[in-house]
Amino acid sequence: MDPDAPLSPSEPQPSVFRWILGFLLVSACWGLTTPFMRRAALGYTPTDRPILRDPNLSWLKKKVLGVWYAVIGVLGRPSYAVPLLVNVTGSVWFFILIGKAELSLTVPITNSLAFLFTVLGEWWAEGKVITRDTWIGMGLVLGGIALCVQSKS
């Protein structure tokens, strides 16, 4: 089965509004959550674990345990875990979307829009100023998306 083939005539085609909503939801889940996860990860201070200072543990065991404790520590913080859950939910929606939408449109649209949402998320989460050059870049990204969509029409 050709992944870029349109849906069979027996399956109803979703409305354009539903496609746009799907692309926006996936992109927002990916882009908006990234700055919040970054902020939570940067603000993470690991808990002191005496076992990691044990001279009887091998170097490899210390590294593996260190990574394990860091992952558990970060995931145990709602400021990281909630955005991560939303981000992973976006990935699930993406796989549902690529099962129905045209692959050559879905991937560039969702990834490009995720960039735009990341810029907005940085503004929201970290108070970063969106410069003129970034606004121009965002406009060019939207223009590129429009060209992709127009070329498939």
PyMOL commands that set and color helices and strands:
alter all, ss='L'
color gray80, all
select helices_A, chain A and resi 16-42+50-53+59-75+78-100+103-126+132-152
alter helices_A, ss='H'
color red, helices_A
deselect
rebuild
show_as cartoon
